[in-house]
Amino acid sequence: MGRIKVTQTKSAIGGKRNQRETLRTLGLKRIGDTVVKEDRPEIRGMVSTVTHLVKFEEVD
């Protein structure tokens, strides 16, 4: 499986609770934080929930 790099680009302040919790579950705490996760359907679903707050790219 591939990997995907997720970087938080915007603040979760004022967002919905599930979006804040999704960022925390992904391991993102503040703007500029980056995590590398396995490219699985569960992770893709989390990224799609907060797509307006993060930037993501596939990593080999």
PDB file of N, H, CA, C and O in Angstrom:
ATOM      1  N   MET A   1       0.828  -1.190   0.000  1.00  0.00           N
ATOM      2  CA  MET A   1       0.000   0.000   0.000  1.00  0.00           C
ATOM      3  C   MET A   1       0.869   1.247   0.000  1.00  0.00           C
ATOM      4  O   MET A   1       1.997   1.241   0.491  1.00  0.00           O
ATOM      5  N   GLY A   2       0.328   2.297  -0.551  1.00  0.00           N
ATOM      6  H   GLY A   2      -0.589   2.302  -0.950  1.00  0.00           H
ATOM      7  CA  GLY A   2       1.033   3.566  -0.575  1.00  0.00           C
ATOM      8  C   GLY A   2       0.871   4.313   0.731  1.00  0.00           C
ATOM      9  O   GLY A   2       0.239   3.840   1.676  1.00  0.00           O
ATOM     10  N   ARG A   3       1.457   5.488   0.753  1.00  0.00           N
ATOM     11  H   ARG A   3       1.970   5.873  -0.014  1.00  0.00           H
ATOM     12  CA  ARG A   3       1.349   6.334   1.929  1.00  0.00           C
ATOM     13  C   ARG A   3       0.863   7.705   1.474  1.00  0.00           C
ATOM     14  O   ARG A   3       1.033   8.085   0.315  1.00  0.00           O
ATOM     15  N   ILE A   4       0.266   8.428   2.386  1.00  0.00           N
ATOM     16  H   ILE A   4       0.127   8.119   3.327  1.00  0.00           H
ATOM     17  CA  ILE A   4      -0.252   9.749   2.064  1.00  0.00           C
ATOM     18  C   ILE A   4       0.196  10.729   3.144  1.00  0.00           C
ATOM     19  O   ILE A   4       0.097  10.447   4.338  1.00  0.00           O
ATOM     20  N   LYS A   5       0.688  11.883   2.705  1.00  0.00           N
ATOM     21  H   LYS A   5       0.769  12.113   1.736  1.00  0.00           H
ATOM     22  CA  LYS A   5       1.172  12.916   3.609  1.00  0.00           C
ATOM     23  C   LYS A   5       0.087  13.970   3.755  1.00  0.00           C
ATOM     24  O   LYS A   5      -0.381  14.531   2.764  1.00  0.00           O
ATOM     25  N   VAL A   6      -0.312  14.238   4.997  1.00  0.00           N
ATOM     26  H   VAL A   6       0.069  13.783   5.801  1.00  0.00           H
ATOM     27  CA  VAL A   6      -1.389  15.183   5.284  1.00  0.00           C
ATOM     28  C   VAL A   6      -0.814  16.342   6.093  1.00  0.00           C
ATOM     29  O   VAL A   6      -0.157  16.131   7.113  1.00  0.00           O
ATOM     30  N   THR A   7      -1.066  17.567   5.630  1.00  0.00           N
ATOM     31  H   THR A   7      -1.600  17.738   4.802  1.00  0.00           H
ATOM     32  CA  THR A   7      -0.582  18.773   6.303  1.00  0.00           C
ATOM     33  C   THR A   7      -1.767  19.678   6.614  1.00  0.00           C
ATOM     34  O   THR A   7      -2.581  19.967   5.737  1.00  0.00           O
ATOM     35  N   GLN A   8      -1.862  20.127   7.866  1.00  0.00           N
ATOM     36  H   GLN A   8      -1.200  19.892   8.578  1.00  0.00           H
ATOM     37  CA  GLN A   8      -2.936  21.041   8.238  1.00  0.00           C
ATOM     38  C   GLN A   8      -2.583  22.433   7.753  1.00  0.00           C
ATOM     39  O   GLN A   8      -1.500  22.941   8.045  1.00  0.00           O
ATOM     40  N   THR A   9      -3.507  23.063   7.000  1.00  0.00           N
ATOM     41  H   THR A   9      -4.387  22.651   6.763  1.00  0.00           H
ATOM     42  CA  THR A   9      -3.241  24.386   6.432  1.00  0.00           C
ATOM     43  C   THR A   9      -4.122  25.474   7.025  1.00  0.00           C
ATOM     44  O   THR A   9      -3.810  26.658   6.901  1.00  0.00           O
ATOM     45  N   LYS A  10      -5.218  25.090   7.668  1.00  0.00           N
ATOM     46  H   LYS A  10      -5.472  24.128   7.769  1.00  0.00           H
ATOM     47  CA  LYS A  10      -6.127  26.077   8.257  1.00  0.00           C
ATOM     48  C   LYS A  10      -6.513  25.650   9.657  1.00  0.00           C
ATOM     49  O   LYS A  10      -6.360  24.487  10.031  1.00  0.00           O
ATOM     50  N   SER A  11      -7.011  26.596  10.422  1.00  0.00           N
ATOM     51  H   SER A  11      -7.134  27.541  10.119  1.00  0.00           H
ATOM     52  CA  SER A  11      -7.385  26.358  11.806  1.00  0.00           C
ATOM     53  C   SER A  11      -8.745  25.671  11.902  1.00  0.00           C
ATOM     54  O   SER A  11      -9.614  25.847  11.048  1.00  0.00           O
ATOM     55  N   ALA A  12      -8.902  24.887  12.963  1.00  0.00           N
ATOM     56  H   ALA A  12      -8.196  24.744  13.657  1.00  0.00           H
ATOM     57  CA  ALA A  12     -10.171  24.211  13.209  1.00  0.00           C
ATOM     58  C   ALA A  12     -11.082  25.038  14.114  1.00  0.00           C
ATOM     59  O   ALA A  12     -12.203  24.625  14.411  1.00  0.00           O
ATOM     60  N   ILE A  13     -10.607  26.195  14.551  1.00  0.00           N
ATOM     61  H   ILE A  13      -9.696  26.530  14.310  1.00  0.00           H
ATOM     62  CA  ILE A  13     -11.406  27.050  15.421  1.00  0.00           C
ATOM     63  C   ILE A  13     -12.670  27.477  14.674  1.00  0.00           C
ATOM     64  O   ILE A  13     -12.594  27.945  13.538  1.00  0.00           O
ATOM     65  N   GLY A  14     -13.798  27.322  15.294  1.00  0.00           N
ATOM     66  H   GLY A  14     -13.860  26.942  16.217  1.00  0.00           H
ATOM     67  CA  GLY A  14     -15.064  27.686  14.677  1.00  0.00           C
ATOM     68  C   GLY A  14     -15.645  26.581  13.818  1.00  0.00           C
ATOM     69  O   GLY A  14     -16.746  26.719  13.284  1.00  0.00           O
ATOM     70  N   GLY A  15     -14.919  25.496  13.682  1.00  0.00           N
ATOM     71  H   GLY A  15     -14.025  25.384  14.115  1.00  0.00           H
ATOM     72  CA  GLY A  15     -15.409  24.363  12.887  1.00  0.00           C
ATOM     73  C   GLY A  15     -16.315  23.461  13.702  1.00  0.00           C
ATOM     74  O   GLY A  15     -16.494  23.660  14.903  1.00  0.00           O
ATOM     75  N   LYS A  16     -16.873  22.489  13.050  1.00  0.00           N
ATOM     76  H   LYS A  16     -16.728  22.327  12.074  1.00  0.00           H
ATOM     77  CA  LYS A  16     -17.740  21.539  13.733  1.00  0.00           C
ATOM     78  C   LYS A  16     -16.914  20.609  14.604  1.00  0.00           C
ATOM     79  O   LYS A  16     -15.726  20.396  14.359  1.00  0.00           O
ATOM     80  N   ARG A  17     -17.555  20.062  15.618  1.00  0.00           N
ATOM     81  H   ARG A  17     -18.520  20.235  15.816  1.00  0.00           H
ATOM     82  CA  ARG A  17     -16.855  19.208  16.569  1.00  0.00           C
ATOM     83  C   ARG A  17     -16.249  17.982  15.896  1.00  0.00           C
ATOM     84  O   ARG A  17     -15.119  17.600  16.202  1.00  0.00           O
ATOM     85  N   ASN A  18     -16.998  17.359  14.975  1.00  0.00           N
ATOM     86  H   ASN A  18     -17.915  17.669  14.726  1.00  0.00           H
ATOM     87  CA  ASN A  18     -16.465  16.159  14.337  1.00  0.00           C
ATOM     88  C   ASN A  18     -15.238  16.473  13.482  1.00  0.00           C
ATOM     89  O   ASN A  18     -14.362  15.621  13.327  1.00  0.00           O
ATOM     90  N   GLN A  19     -15.164  17.680  12.927  1.00  0.00           N
ATOM     91  H   GLN A  19     -15.875  18.372  13.053  1.00  0.00           H
ATOM     92  CA  GLN A  19     -13.988  18.062  12.140  1.00  0.00           C
ATOM     93  C   GLN A  19     -12.783  18.268  13.044  1.00  0.00           C
ATOM     94  O   GLN A  19     -11.674  17.860  12.697  1.00  0.00           O
ATOM     95  N   ARG A  20     -12.984  18.897  14.203  1.00  0.00           N
ATOM     96  H   ARG A  20     -13.884  19.229  14.485  1.00  0.00           H
ATOM     97  CA  ARG A  20     -11.882  19.070  15.154  1.00  0.00           C
ATOM     98  C   ARG A  20     -11.384  17.724  15.647  1.00  0.00           C
ATOM     99  O   ARG A  20     -10.178  17.510  15.765  1.00  0.00           O
ATOM    100  N   GLU A  21     -12.308  16.814  15.936  1.00  0.00           N
ATOM    101  H   GLU A  21     -13.288  16.988  15.840  1.00  0.00           H
ATOM    102  CA  GLU A  21     -11.924  15.489  16.416  1.00  0.00           C
ATOM    103  C   GLU A  21     -11.220  14.676  15.320  1.00  0.00           C
ATOM    104  O   GLU A  21     -10.316  13.893  15.611  1.00  0.00           O
ATOM    105  N   THR A  22     -11.627  14.861  14.088  1.00  0.00           N
ATOM    106  H   THR A  22     -12.362  15.497  13.851  1.00  0.00           H
ATOM    107  CA  THR A  22     -10.979  14.160  12.979  1.00  0.00           C
ATOM    108  C   THR A  22      -9.538  14.621  12.827  1.00  0.00           C
ATOM    109  O   THR A  22      -8.644  13.801  12.617  1.00  0.00           O
ATOM    110  N   LEU A  23      -9.301  15.932  12.933  1.00  0.00           N
ATOM    111  H   LEU A  23     -10.027  16.598  13.104  1.00  0.00           H
ATOM    112  CA  LEU A  23      -7.927  16.431  12.870  1.00  0.00           C
ATOM    113  C   LEU A  23      -7.087  15.833  13.985  1.00  0.00           C
ATOM    114  O   LEU A  23      -5.948  15.425  13.759  1.00  0.00           O
ATOM    115  N   ARG A  24      -7.645  15.778  15.184  1.00  0.00           N
ATOM    116  H   ARG A  24      -8.570  16.109  15.368  1.00  0.00           H
ATOM    117  CA  ARG A  24      -6.920  15.222  16.325  1.00  0.00           C
ATOM    118  C   ARG A  24      -6.627  13.734  16.124  1.00  0.00           C
ATOM    119  O   ARG A  24      -5.549  13.254  16.474  1.00  0.00           O
ATOM    120  N   THR A  25      -7.594  13.010  15.557  1.00  0.00           N
ATOM    121  H   THR A  25      -8.470  13.400  15.272  1.00  0.00           H
ATOM    122  CA  THR A  25      -7.420  11.580  15.296  1.00  0.00           C
ATOM    123  C   THR A  25      -6.338  11.345  14.248  1.00  0.00           C
ATOM    124  O   THR A  25      -5.599  10.364  14.324  1.00  0.00           O
ATOM    125  N   LEU A  26      -6.247  12.233  13.284  1.00  0.00           N
ATOM    126  H   LEU A  26      -6.848  13.030  13.222  1.00  0.00           H
ATOM    127  CA  LEU A  26      -5.192  12.122  12.276  1.00  0.00           C
ATOM    128  C   LEU A  26      -3.818  12.448  12.858  1.00  0.00           C
ATOM    129  O   LEU A  26      -2.793  12.110  12.265  1.00  0.00           O
ATOM    130  N   GLY A  27      -3.797  13.105  14.022  1.00  0.00           N
ATOM    131  H   GLY A  27      -4.629  13.379  14.504  1.00  0.00           H
ATOM    132  CA  GLY A  27      -2.530  13.453  14.658  1.00  0.00           C
ATOM    133  C   GLY A  27      -2.102  14.879  14.387  1.00  0.00           C
ATOM    134  O   GLY A  27      -0.938  15.226  14.588  1.00  0.00           O
ATOM    135  N   LEU A  28      -3.033  15.719  13.929  1.00  0.00           N
ATOM    136  H   LEU A  28      -3.978  15.437  13.765  1.00  0.00           H
ATOM    137  CA  LEU A  28      -2.734  17.111  13.615  1.00  0.00           C
ATOM    138  C   LEU A  28      -3.208  17.999  14.760  1.00  0.00           C
ATOM    139  O   LEU A  28      -4.372  17.943  15.156  1.00  0.00           O
ATOM    140  N   LYS A  29      -2.298  18.821  15.292  1.00  0.00           N
ATOM    141  H   LYS A  29      -1.352  18.867  14.971  1.00  0.00           H
ATOM    142  CA  LYS A  29      -2.643  19.660  16.439  1.00  0.00           C
ATOM    143  C   LYS A  29      -2.656  21.139  16.106  1.00  0.00           C
ATOM    144  O   LYS A  29      -3.421  21.900  16.698  1.00  0.00           O
ATOM    145  N   ARG A  30      -1.812  21.559  15.159  1.00  0.00           N
ATOM    146  H   ARG A  30      -1.191  20.941  14.678  1.00  0.00           H
ATOM    147  CA  ARG A  30      -1.734  22.983  14.837  1.00  0.00           C
ATOM    148  C   ARG A  30      -1.417  23.166  13.351  1.00  0.00           C
ATOM    149  O   ARG A  30      -1.018  22.226  12.664  1.00  0.00           O
ATOM    150  N   ILE A  31      -1.603  24.383  12.881  1.00  0.00           N
ATOM    151  H   ILE A  31      -1.927  25.147  13.440  1.00  0.00           H
ATOM    152  CA  ILE A  31      -1.342  24.688  11.479  1.00  0.00           C
ATOM    153  C   ILE A  31       0.134  24.398  11.174  1.00  0.00           C
ATOM    154  O   ILE A  31       1.020  24.799  11.929  1.00  0.00           O
ATOM    155  N   GLY A  32       0.381  23.716  10.089  1.00  0.00           N
ATOM    156  H   GLY A  32      -0.339  23.391   9.476  1.00  0.00           H
ATOM    157  CA  GLY A  32       1.736  23.382   9.682  1.00  0.00           C
ATOM    158  C   GLY A  32       2.165  21.981  10.076  1.00  0.00           C
ATOM    159  O   GLY A  32       3.181  21.488   9.586  1.00  0.00           O
ATOM    160  N   ASP A  33       1.409  21.330  10.955  1.00  0.00           N
ATOM    161  H   ASP A  33       0.583  21.731  11.352  1.00  0.00           H
ATOM    162  CA  ASP A  33       1.728  19.951  11.333  1.00  0.00           C
ATOM    163  C   ASP A  33       1.541  19.027  10.139  1.00  0.00           C
ATOM    164  O   ASP A  33       0.609  19.193   9.353  1.00  0.00           O
ATOM    165  N   THR A  34       2.434  18.052  10.011  1.00  0.00           N
ATOM    166  H   THR A  34       3.191  17.917  10.650  1.00  0.00           H
ATOM    167  CA  THR A  34       2.382  17.087   8.921  1.00  0.00           C
ATOM    168  C   THR A  34       2.489  15.686   9.483  1.00  0.00           C
ATOM    169  O   THR A  34       3.298  15.427  10.374  1.00  0.00           O
ATOM    170  N   VAL A  35       1.669  14.778   8.961  1.00  0.00           N
ATOM    171  H   VAL A  35       1.012  14.989   8.238  1.00  0.00           H
ATOM    172  CA  VAL A  35       1.742  13.370   9.326  1.00  0.00           C
ATOM    173  C   VAL A  35       1.733  12.536   8.054  1.00  0.00           C
ATOM    174  O   VAL A  35       1.186  12.946   7.030  1.00  0.00           O
ATOM    175  N   VAL A  36       2.346  11.362   8.132  1.00  0.00           N
ATOM    176  H   VAL A  36       2.791  11.029   8.963  1.00  0.00           H
ATOM    177  CA  VAL A  36       2.338  10.425   7.023  1.00  0.00           C
ATOM    178  C   VAL A  36       1.581   9.194   7.486  1.00  0.00           C
ATOM    179  O   VAL A  36       1.944   8.574   8.485  1.00  0.00           O
ATOM    180  N   LYS A  37       0.531   8.842   6.761  1.00  0.00           N
ATOM    181  H   LYS A  37       0.236   9.346   5.949  1.00  0.00           H
ATOM    182  CA  LYS A  37      -0.334   7.722   7.125  1.00  0.00           C
ATOM    183  C   LYS A  37      -0.405   6.724   5.974  1.00  0.00           C
ATOM    184  O   LYS A  37      -0.120   7.064   4.826  1.00  0.00           O
ATOM    185  N   GLU A  38      -0.784   5.498   6.292  1.00  0.00           N
ATOM    186  H   GLU A  38      -1.016   5.222   7.225  1.00  0.00           H
ATOM    187  CA  GLU A  38      -1.040   4.491   5.267  1.00  0.00           C
ATOM    188  C   GLU A  38      -2.243   4.936   4.441  1.00  0.00           C
ATOM    189  O   GLU A  38      -3.197   5.495   4.982  1.00  0.00           O
ATOM    190  N   ASP A  39      -2.201   4.693   3.150  1.00  0.00           N
ATOM    191  H   ASP A  39      -1.426   4.239   2.711  1.00  0.00           H
ATOM    192  CA  ASP A  39      -3.302   5.075   2.263  1.00  0.00           C
ATOM    193  C   ASP A  39      -4.373   3.990   2.317  1.00  0.00           C
ATOM    194  O   ASP A  39      -4.378   3.055   1.516  1.00  0.00           O
ATOM    195  N   ARG A  40      -5.280   4.139   3.284  1.00  0.00           N
ATOM    196  H   ARG A  40      -5.275   4.898   3.934  1.00  0.00           H
ATOM    197  CA  ARG A  40      -6.377   3.190   3.475  1.00  0.00           C
ATOM    198  C   ARG A  40      -7.694   3.933   3.338  1.00  0.00           C
ATOM    199  O   ARG A  40      -7.726   5.159   3.450  1.00  0.00           O
ATOM    200  N   PRO A  41      -8.777   3.211   3.098  1.00  0.00           N
ATOM    201  CA  PRO A  41     -10.085   3.868   2.955  1.00  0.00           C
ATOM    202  C   PRO A  41     -10.488   4.667   4.191  1.00  0.00           C
ATOM    203  O   PRO A  41     -11.133   5.708   4.067  1.00  0.00           O
ATOM    204  N   GLU A  42     -10.115   4.192   5.385  1.00  0.00           N
ATOM    205  H   GLU A  42      -9.591   3.346   5.486  1.00  0.00           H
ATOM    206  CA  GLU A  42     -10.474   4.908   6.610  1.00  0.00           C
ATOM    207  C   GLU A  42      -9.795   6.274   6.668  1.00  0.00           C
ATOM    208  O   GLU A  42     -10.413   7.271   7.040  1.00  0.00           O
ATOM    209  N   ILE A  43      -8.523   6.306   6.299  1.00  0.00           N
ATOM    210  H   ILE A  43      -8.020   5.495   5.997  1.00  0.00           H
ATOM    211  CA  ILE A  43      -7.772   7.558   6.315  1.00  0.00           C
ATOM    212  C   ILE A  43      -8.286   8.492   5.233  1.00  0.00           C
ATOM    213  O   ILE A  43      -8.415   9.694   5.466  1.00  0.00           O
ATOM    214  N   ARG A  44      -8.584   7.957   4.050  1.00  0.00           N
ATOM    215  H   ARG A  44      -8.479   6.981   3.861  1.00  0.00           H
ATOM    216  CA  ARG A  44      -9.139   8.781   2.967  1.00  0.00           C
ATOM    217  C   ARG A  44     -10.463   9.408   3.398  1.00  0.00           C
ATOM    218  O   ARG A  44     -10.738  10.562   3.071  1.00  0.00           O
ATOM    219  N   GLY A  45     -11.283   8.652   4.131  1.00  0.00           N
ATOM    220  H   GLY A  45     -11.059   7.714   4.397  1.00  0.00           H
ATOM    221  CA  GLY A  45     -12.554   9.181   4.626  1.00  0.00           C
ATOM    222  C   GLY A  45     -12.345  10.322   5.596  1.00  0.00           C
ATOM    223  O   GLY A  45     -13.056  11.325   5.543  1.00  0.00           O
ATOM    224  N   MET A  46     -11.364  10.176   6.493  1.00  0.00           N
ATOM    225  H   MET A  46     -10.787   9.361   6.536  1.00  0.00           H
ATOM    226  CA  MET A  46     -11.059  11.242   7.446  1.00  0.00           C
ATOM    227  C   MET A  46     -10.578  12.490   6.713  1.00  0.00           C
ATOM    228  O   MET A  46     -10.975  13.604   7.054  1.00  0.00           O
ATOM    229  N   VAL A  47      -9.726  12.305   5.707  1.00  0.00           N
ATOM    230  H   VAL A  47      -9.404  11.399   5.430  1.00  0.00           H
ATOM    231  CA  VAL A  47      -9.211  13.443   4.951  1.00  0.00           C
ATOM    232  C   VAL A  47     -10.343  14.133   4.202  1.00  0.00           C
ATOM    233  O   VAL A  47     -10.363  15.360   4.109  1.00  0.00           O
ATOM    234  N   SER A  48     -11.275  13.370   3.672  1.00  0.00           N
ATOM    235  H   SER A  48     -11.259  12.373   3.747  1.00  0.00           H
ATOM    236  CA  SER A  48     -12.388  13.989   2.944  1.00  0.00           C
ATOM    237  C   SER A  48     -13.298  14.782   3.876  1.00  0.00           C
ATOM    238  O   SER A  48     -13.958  15.725   3.438  1.00  0.00           O
ATOM    239  N   THR A  49     -13.341  14.413   5.150  1.00  0.00           N
ATOM    240  H   THR A  49     -12.806  13.647   5.505  1.00  0.00           H
ATOM    241  CA  THR A  49     -14.146  15.157   6.127  1.00  0.00           C
ATOM    242  C   THR A  49     -13.562  16.545   6.368  1.00  0.00           C
ATOM    243  O   THR A  49     -14.308  17.504   6.569  1.00  0.00           O
ATOM    244  N   VAL A  50     -12.240  16.660   6.350  1.00  0.00           N
ATOM    245  H   VAL A  50     -11.634  15.882   6.187  1.00  0.00           H
ATOM    246  CA  VAL A  50     -11.586  17.935   6.645  1.00  0.00           C
ATOM    247  C   VAL A  50     -10.772  18.448   5.459  1.00  0.00           C
ATOM    248  O   VAL A  50      -9.756  19.119   5.640  1.00  0.00           O
ATOM    249  N   THR A  51     -11.216  18.135   4.259  1.00  0.00           N
ATOM    250  H   THR A  51     -12.041  17.590   4.112  1.00  0.00           H
ATOM    251  CA  THR A  51     -10.463  18.495   3.050  1.00  0.00           C
ATOM    252  C   THR A  51     -10.239  19.995   2.913  1.00  0.00           C
ATOM    253  O   THR A  51      -9.266  20.412   2.284  1.00  0.00           O
ATOM    254  N   HIS A  52     -11.118  20.817   3.486  1.00  0.00           N
ATOM    255  H   HIS A  52     -11.909  20.479   3.997  1.00  0.00           H
ATOM    256  CA  HIS A  52     -10.954  22.267   3.402  1.00  0.00           C
ATOM    257  C   HIS A  52      -9.952  22.802   4.422  1.00  0.00           C
ATOM    258  O   HIS A  52      -9.591  23.977   4.373  1.00  0.00           O
ATOM    259  N   LEU A  53      -9.496  21.949   5.350  1.00  0.00           N
ATOM    260  H   LEU A  53      -9.789  20.994   5.390  1.00  0.00           H
ATOM    261  CA  LEU A  53      -8.542  22.367   6.372  1.00  0.00           C
ATOM    262  C   LEU A  53      -7.145  21.789   6.163  1.00  0.00           C
ATOM    263  O   LEU A  53      -6.191  22.206   6.820  1.00  0.00           O
ATOM    264  N   VAL A  54      -7.026  20.828   5.246  1.00  0.00           N
ATOM    265  H   VAL A  54      -7.801  20.489   4.712  1.00  0.00           H
ATOM    266  CA  VAL A  54      -5.741  20.144   5.055  1.00  0.00           C
ATOM    267  C   VAL A  54      -5.350  20.103   3.590  1.00  0.00           C
ATOM    268  O   VAL A  54      -6.160  20.333   2.693  1.00  0.00           O
ATOM    269  N   LYS A  55      -4.066  19.799   3.383  1.00  0.00           N
ATOM    270  H   LYS A  55      -3.407  19.612   4.112  1.00  0.00           H
ATOM    271  CA  LYS A  55      -3.534  19.550   2.043  1.00  0.00           C
ATOM    272  C   LYS A  55      -2.925  18.161   2.111  1.00  0.00           C
ATOM    273  O   LYS A  55      -2.239  17.834   3.080  1.00  0.00           O
ATOM    274  N   PHE A  56      -3.164  17.336   1.095  1.00  0.00           N
ATOM    275  H   PHE A  56      -3.721  17.601   0.308  1.00  0.00           H
ATOM    276  CA  PHE A  56      -2.604  15.998   1.142  1.00  0.00           C
ATOM    277  C   PHE A  56      -2.010  15.618  -0.205  1.00  0.00           C
ATOM    278  O   PHE A  56      -2.428  16.108  -1.254  1.00  0.00           O
ATOM    279  N   GLU A  57      -1.020  14.726  -0.145  1.00  0.00           N
ATOM    280  H   GLU A  57      -0.681  14.327   0.708  1.00  0.00           H
ATOM    281  CA  GLU A  57      -0.362  14.240  -1.358  1.00  0.00           C
ATOM    282  C   GLU A  57       0.101  12.819  -1.117  1.00  0.00           C
ATOM    283  O   GLU A  57       0.390  12.424   0.013  1.00  0.00           O
ATOM    284  N   GLU A  58       0.168  12.059  -2.195  1.00  0.00           N
ATOM    285  H   GLU A  58      -0.066  12.380  -3.113  1.00  0.00           H
ATOM    286  CA  GLU A  58       0.618  10.684  -2.104  1.00  0.00           C
ATOM    287  C   GLU A  58       2.138  10.647  -2.064  1.00  0.00           C
ATOM    288  O   GLU A  58       2.807  11.387  -2.786  1.00  0.00           O
ATOM    289  N   VAL A  59       2.680   9.776  -1.210  1.00  0.00           N
ATOM    290  H   VAL A  59       2.137   9.176  -0.624  1.00  0.00           H
ATOM    291  CA  VAL A  59       4.120   9.634  -1.044  1.00  0.00           C
ATOM    292  C   VAL A  59       4.485   8.192  -1.335  1.00  0.00           C
ATOM    293  O   VAL A  59       3.785   7.273  -0.911  1.00  0.00           O
ATOM    294  N   ASP A  60       5.575   7.990  -2.053  1.00  0.00           N
ATOM    295  H   ASP A  60       6.144   8.737  -2.398  1.00  0.00           H
ATOM    296  CA  ASP A  60       6.012   6.632  -2.354  1.00  0.00           C
ATOM    297  C   ASP A  60       6.993   6.132  -1.325  1.00  0.00           C
ATOM    298  O   ASP A  60       7.467   5.000  -1.423  1.00  0.00           O
TER     299      ASP A  60
END
